[in-house]
């Protein structure tokens, strides 16, 4: 079963967050278990963002979370956001395209 993690946060430092994400992708090439990720801006709340991470399973997501690079990324990101990020962990029970 697939797994989605949502990370919601508020920041005015979007460029720095995106740079951190690019560095994370370089540092974890061949190691990370993320199938796909998206950064989304909330149209209704200025400076509010949601990262959508897609994984093959909960176990794969947790393996990704345990990478030292993930821990470093999260710590650096926490310095750039206002307040703590919120997380939602979602099991995919059905999915379709189009």
PyMOL commands that set and color helices and strands:
alter all, ss='L'
color gray80, all
select helices_A, chain A and resi 14-27+58-65+68-78
alter helices_A, ss='H'
color red, helices_A
select strands_A, chain A and resi 3-10+36-41+48-55+86-91
alter strands_A, ss='S'
color yellow, strands_A
deselect
rebuild
show_as cartoon
